[in-house]
């Protein structure tokens, strides 16, 4: 029998002590919870704004469809795609129309960043115990959900453009549209964050994002060479249009600039880089320029 001496502590009972999480892990949990709460609150706020504005619902559907019908009727008489003369302009323009819907949603939704700053709401968000990256993600999430509602309302018009629902690859359509919305919203957020006035923000949009949409192959086919061709191929919105062309044509479109694999890889890279840029601008800039 083993006896414990006065200098030897008695043997502890053989019970396993549960491992306690490390201090960084314990600190991460409430921080993550606060970030998720802020993301959900900001996204919910944007959705409530949409639900409380019936006139905006009409604009979500009627404005793009009217533009598509008018441009299709006017351009259809003189339009032709080199090598594909049988392609109707209504069919050619429809993917670009969907991207235009997403672009305008991103522009007008992120304009609220300036309005929230002027009305003091942004200052309340900035003092919340959550990261600024969560604020960016909350805004981007809300705009993306609104844009997906728009897609669900406008996409049923695809048969009028010559697309058949049985041939549409819906997963690539939704994925390409979502990635495009995330990229464009993040870029618009970064520009709105550093803009002093709403008028200045509109001016920047008019000389940056709108021209990028025009040279993306949405309105007219990109030429095979020349300066316009180079600009179109480095334009990230081009690949949002291409992704929708591939999806609407069943997975592969002869009208797209690049193949499906490269298109979605470039579009995904654009979405990630634009999110990183928006988060960087939000962290480095106070968001309340004098």
C-alpha positions as CSV (number, residue, x, y, z in Angstrom):
1,X,0.0,0.0,0.0
2,X,1.4,3.4,-1.0
3,X,1.1,6.1,1.6
4,X,1.5,9.8,0.9
5,X,4.3,11.6,2.7
6,X,3.8,15.1,4.2
7,X,5.8,16.5,1.3
8,X,3.8,14.6,-1.3
9,X,0.3,15.8,-2.2
10,X,-2.4,13.1,-2.2
11,X,-3.2,11.6,-5.5
12,X,-6.0,13.4,-7.3
13,X,-9.1,11.4,-8.3
14,X,-9.0,10.2,-11.8
15,X,-11.6,12.5,-13.3
16,X,-11.1,14.0,-16.7
17,X,-11.3,17.9,-16.6
18,X,-13.1,19.3,-19.6
19,X,-10.8,21.4,-21.8
20,X,-11.6,25.1,-21.6
21,X,-11.5,27.1,-24.9
22,X,-8.6,29.4,-25.3
23,X,-8.9,33.1,-24.6
24,X,-8.9,34.1,-28.3
25,X,-11.6,31.6,-29.1
26,X,-13.8,32.9,-26.2
27,X,-13.3,36.4,-27.5
28,X,-14.1,35.5,-31.0
29,X,-17.6,34.1,-30.3
30,X,-19.3,37.4,-29.0
31,X,-17.5,39.4,-31.8
32,X,-18.9,37.0,-34.4
33,X,-22.3,37.2,-32.9
34,X,-22.3,41.0,-32.9
35,X,-21.1,41.0,-36.6
36,X,-23.9,38.6,-37.6
37,X,-26.5,40.6,-35.7
38,X,-25.4,43.8,-37.6
39,X,-25.4,42.0,-41.0
40,X,-28.9,40.8,-40.3
41,X,-30.2,44.1,-39.0
42,X,-28.9,46.1,-42.0
43,X,-30.2,43.6,-44.6
44,X,-33.6,43.5,-42.8
45,X,-33.7,47.3,-42.9
46,X,-33.1,47.4,-46.7
47,X,-35.8,44.8,-47.2
48,X,-38.3,46.8,-45.1
49,X,-37.6,49.9,-47.1
50,X,-38.5,48.0,-50.3
51,X,-41.7,46.5,-48.7
52,X,-42.9,49.9,-47.5
53,X,-42.6,51.6,-51.0
54,X,-45.2,50.2,-53.4
55,X,-44.2,52.6,-56.1
56,X,-40.7,51.0,-56.1
57,X,-42.2,47.7,-56.9
58,X,-43.6,49.1,-60.2
59,X,-40.3,50.5,-61.0
60,X,-38.6,47.2,-60.4
61,X,-40.6,45.5,-63.1
62,X,-42.0,48.1,-65.5
63,X,-39.0,50.3,-66.1
64,X,-36.6,47.6,-67.4
65,X,-39.3,45.9,-69.4
66,X,-40.4,49.1,-71.1
67,X,-36.8,50.0,-71.9
68,X,-36.2,46.5,-73.3
69,X,-39.4,46.7,-75.4
70,X,-38.6,50.2,-76.8
71,X,-35.0,49.5,-77.5
72,X,-35.8,46.1,-79.1
73,X,-38.4,47.7,-81.4
74,X,-36.1,50.5,-82.4
75,X,-32.8,48.7,-82.7
76,X,-34.2,45.4,-84.1
77,X,-34.6,47.0,-87.5
78,X,-30.9,47.8,-88.0
79,X,-29.2,45.3,-85.6
80,X,-27.2,42.3,-86.5
81,X,-24.5,40.2,-84.8
82,X,-21.4,39.5,-87.0
83,X,-21.6,35.8,-87.8
84,X,-25.0,35.4,-86.2
85,X,-27.4,37.4,-88.3
86,X,-30.4,35.4,-87.1
87,X,-30.1,36.7,-83.5
88,X,-32.9,39.1,-82.7
89,X,-32.1,42.2,-80.7
90,X,-34.7,41.4,-78.0
91,X,-32.8,38.2,-77.3
92,X,-29.4,39.9,-77.5
93,X,-30.3,42.7,-75.1
94,X,-32.2,40.7,-72.5
95,X,-29.1,39.5,-70.5
96,X,-27.8,43.1,-70.5
97,X,-31.1,44.3,-69.3
98,X,-30.9,42.0,-66.3
99,X,-27.4,43.3,-65.5
100,X,-28.8,46.9,-65.9
101,X,-31.5,46.1,-63.3
102,X,-28.8,44.8,-60.9
103,X,-26.6,47.9,-61.6
104,X,-29.3,50.4,-60.9
105,X,-30.3,48.6,-57.8
106,X,-26.7,48.8,-56.5
107,X,-26.4,52.5,-57.3
108,X,-29.7,53.6,-55.7
109,X,-29.4,51.3,-52.7
110,X,-25.8,52.4,-51.9
111,X,-26.9,56.0,-52.3
112,X,-28.7,55.5,-49.0
113,X,-25.2,55.3,-47.4
114,X,-24.8,59.1,-48.0
115,X,-28.4,59.8,-46.8
116,X,-27.9,57.7,-43.6
117,X,-24.7,59.6,-42.9
118,X,-26.5,63.0,-43.3
119,X,-29.4,61.8,-41.0
120,X,-27.1,60.4,-38.3
121,X,-27.9,56.8,-38.8
122,X,-24.5,55.9,-40.0
123,X,-22.9,57.4,-36.9
124,X,-25.0,55.1,-34.8
125,X,-23.8,52.1,-36.8
126,X,-20.2,53.1,-36.5
127,X,-20.3,53.2,-32.7
128,X,-21.9,49.7,-32.6
129,X,-19.7,46.9,-31.1
130,X,-19.2,45.3,-34.5
131,X,-16.7,45.5,-37.3
132,X,-17.0,47.7,-40.3
133,X,-16.6,44.7,-42.5
134,X,-19.9,43.4,-41.0
135,X,-21.5,46.8,-42.0
136,X,-20.3,46.3,-45.6
137,X,-21.6,42.7,-45.7
138,X,-24.9,43.8,-44.2
139,X,-25.4,46.4,-46.9
140,X,-24.3,44.1,-49.7
141,X,-26.5,41.3,-48.4
142,X,-29.6,43.5,-48.3
143,X,-29.0,44.8,-51.8
144,X,-28.4,41.3,-53.1
145,X,-31.7,40.0,-51.7
146,X,-33.5,42.9,-53.3
147,X,-31.8,42.3,-56.6
148,X,-32.8,38.6,-56.5
149,X,-36.4,39.7,-55.9
150,X,-36.1,41.8,-59.1
151,X,-34.6,38.8,-61.0
152,X,-37.6,36.7,-59.9
153,X,-40.0,39.4,-61.2
154,X,-38.2,40.1,-64.6
155,X,-37.0,36.7,-65.5
156,X,-40.5,35.4,-66.4
157,X,-40.3,37.7,-69.4
158,X,-37.5,35.6,-70.9
159,X,-39.8,33.7,-73.3
160,X,-40.8,37.1,-74.8
161,X,-37.1,37.5,-75.8
162,X,-37.0,34.1,-77.4
163,X,-35.6,32.0,-74.4
164,X,-37.4,28.8,-73.4
165,X,-37.7,27.9,-69.7
166,X,-36.9,24.3,-70.5
167,X,-33.6,25.3,-72.0
168,X,-32.5,27.9,-69.3
169,X,-29.8,26.7,-66.8
170,X,-31.2,28.5,-63.8
171,X,-28.3,27.8,-61.4
172,X,-25.8,29.6,-63.6
173,X,-28.2,32.4,-64.1
174,X,-28.7,32.9,-60.4
175,X,-25.1,32.4,-59.6
176,X,-23.9,34.8,-62.3
177,X,-26.5,37.4,-61.3
178,X,-25.6,37.1,-57.6
179,X,-21.9,37.5,-58.1
180,X,-22.5,40.5,-60.4
181,X,-24.7,42.1,-57.8
182,X,-22.1,41.5,-55.0
183,X,-19.3,43.0,-57.1
184,X,-21.2,46.0,-58.4
185,X,-22.8,46.8,-54.9
186,X,-19.4,46.5,-53.2
187,X,-17.8,48.9,-55.7
188,X,-20.7,51.3,-55.4
189,X,-20.5,51.2,-51.6
190,X,-16.9,52.1,-51.7
191,X,-17.6,55.1,-53.9
192,X,-20.6,56.2,-51.8
193,X,-18.6,55.9,-48.6
194,X,-16.1,58.5,-49.7
195,X,-18.6,60.8,-51.5
196,X,-19.4,64.1,-49.9
197,X,-22.8,64.6,-51.5
198,X,-25.5,62.7,-53.3
199,X,-24.9,64.9,-56.4
200,X,-21.2,64.0,-56.4
201,X,-22.0,60.3,-56.1
202,X,-24.4,60.5,-59.1
203,X,-21.7,62.2,-61.1
204,X,-19.2,59.5,-60.3
205,X,-21.7,56.8,-61.2
206,X,-22.4,58.6,-64.5
207,X,-18.8,58.6,-65.6
208,X,-17.8,55.2,-64.2
209,X,-20.4,52.4,-63.7
210,X,-22.9,53.5,-66.4
211,X,-20.2,53.6,-69.1
212,X,-18.8,50.2,-67.9
213,X,-22.3,48.8,-68.5
214,X,-22.5,50.3,-72.0
215,X,-19.1,48.8,-73.1
216,X,-19.8,45.4,-71.5
217,X,-21.5,44.0,-74.6
218,X,-25.0,44.7,-73.1
219,X,-26.2,47.1,-75.8
220,X,-24.0,46.2,-78.8
221,X,-21.5,43.4,-79.6
222,X,-17.9,44.1,-78.7
223,X,-15.6,44.4,-81.6
224,X,-12.8,41.8,-82.0
225,X,-10.0,44.4,-81.9
226,X,-9.4,48.0,-81.1
227,X,-9.5,50.1,-78.0
228,X,-13.1,49.4,-77.3
229,X,-12.4,45.6,-77.4
230,X,-9.6,46.0,-74.8
231,X,-11.8,48.1,-72.5
232,X,-14.7,45.6,-72.8
233,X,-12.5,42.6,-71.9
234,X,-11.1,44.3,-68.8
235,X,-14.6,45.5,-67.8
236,X,-15.8,43.1,-65.0
237,X,-19.5,43.8,-65.9
238,X,-18.7,42.1,-69.3
239,X,-18.5,38.8,-67.4
240,X,-21.7,39.4,-65.5
241,X,-23.4,39.7,-68.9
242,X,-21.6,36.7,-70.3
243,X,-22.6,34.6,-67.3
244,X,-26.3,35.4,-67.9
245,X,-25.9,34.7,-71.6
246,X,-24.5,31.3,-70.8
247,X,-27.2,30.5,-68.3
248,X,-30.1,31.7,-70.5
249,X,-28.8,29.7,-73.5
250,X,-28.6,26.5,-71.5
251,X,-25.0,26.6,-70.3
252,X,-23.1,27.9,-73.3
253,X,-23.7,30.9,-75.5
254,X,-22.1,31.8,-78.8
255,X,-22.7,35.5,-77.9
256,X,-20.5,35.4,-74.8
257,X,-17.0,36.8,-74.9
258,X,-15.4,33.9,-72.9
259,X,-16.3,30.3,-72.1
260,X,-18.4,29.5,-69.0
261,X,-15.5,28.4,-66.8
262,X,-13.4,31.5,-67.3
263,X,-16.5,33.7,-67.2
264,X,-17.5,32.5,-63.7
265,X,-13.9,32.5,-62.4
266,X,-13.3,36.1,-63.5
267,X,-16.8,37.2,-62.1
268,X,-16.1,35.5,-58.8
269,X,-12.7,37.2,-58.6
270,X,-14.4,40.6,-59.2
271,X,-16.9,40.0,-56.5
272,X,-14.3,39.0,-53.9
273,X,-11.9,41.9,-54.8
274,X,-14.7,44.4,-54.8
275,X,-15.8,43.2,-51.3
276,X,-12.2,43.5,-50.0
277,X,-12.0,47.0,-51.5
278,X,-15.3,48.1,-49.8
279,X,-14.2,46.7,-46.5
280,X,-10.8,48.3,-46.8
281,X,-12.3,51.7,-47.6
282,X,-14.8,51.5,-44.7
283,X,-12.0,50.6,-42.2
284,X,-9.5,53.3,-43.4
285,X,-11.9,56.1,-43.9
286,X,-14.2,57.6,-41.2
287,X,-17.1,57.6,-43.6
288,X,-18.2,61.1,-42.5
289,X,-16.2,63.5,-44.7
290,X,-16.6,67.1,-43.7
